[in-house]
Amino acid sequence: MQEELKPRDSVIASDEAMPQLRFDAVPLMLLLGLVLLAIPAIGSTSSWITLTVAGITMGLIIFVIASGLTLVFGLMDVLNFGHGVFIALGAFVATTVMSFAQAAAWDGFFSLLTAMLVAMLCAAAIGWLFERLIVRPVYGLHLKQILITMGGMIIGEELIKAIWGPLQIPLPLPEALRGSWLLADAAIERYRIFASLIGLLVFSGLAFTLSRTKLGLLIRAGVQDRSMVQALGYRIDRLFVAVFVAGSALAGLGGVLWGFYQQSVTAQIGAQVNVLIFIVIIIGGLGSTLGCFVGALLVGLIANYAGFLEPKIALFSNIGLMVAVLLWRPQGLYPVSDR
């Protein structure tokens, strides 16, 4: 007579039968291989260090900007082509805060932190309004989402021109972040280290929140089965609005970092960065935070390496990277369907 399985034994048996998902390290090896192959191609160690740090910084700033859009698309299934408005808004708010700081003789490190905080708050507020007036009526309608959010971005750019003017505005770094450190005869700018730390902090915060907290669990459950989460008594609508507002705030933060990276701001800054954002999201896999992170680093490194080795191909190097990745993995480096 067959012995009955105890509850503990049945759990162990089910765990043994359940296939374990393995982490895909191939995209990370691709990233490392790109960095290593650039050493003989560039030739000079100091130039390689400078270009690599610049590429990583550029990639992490792009990730901060793109993470908001990845969050909105991956969790809410919303194609927000108006994301550039929040980028430009964050950058222009930073110019205003920094001008007040300079007038008050408070041009220091904390003035930059204040500009980042105020920009995030302003972008979050406009994001809340944008979601209620523009995005909410077109949930689930991708074509209409593209059209109406692009219209929202055009209107937003014109409003920015009306407030701050159509001319380019300089955005110099605070005194505390000017200058460089020397590392093996390579000049490493202080601001690049600061921006890289912010990008790593944003990635760590997003990864932890989405995978290790109850809030992240509720949001992901709401994407899978909205009605069931509502039946359990949770206000999923409010959660989704919070996701959109958080994505807008991250875009505002990224706009500040990008504005200081360029040290100037124009009303078209959001539309210009939008191209890089969508390249990164497509490379990484639609809605994947880790894919967005790896894709942004690849884009930043390729842009800097190509610009140094052959400036003529730098303009379309990112497009070439996207085509190559999609030929290799049509769904991106880390497609959400594989998780």
PyMOL commands that set and color helices and strands:
alter all, ss='L'
color gray80, all
select helices_A, chain A and resi 7-17+26-42+45-76+83-103+109-138+142-164+175-177+190-212+214-224+226-231+236-262+269-284+289-309+311-314+317-328+336-338
alter helices_A, ss='H'
color red, helices_A
select strands_A, chain A and resi 169-170+180-183+186-189+264-265
alter strands_A, ss='S'
color yellow, strands_A
deselect
rebuild
show_as cartoon
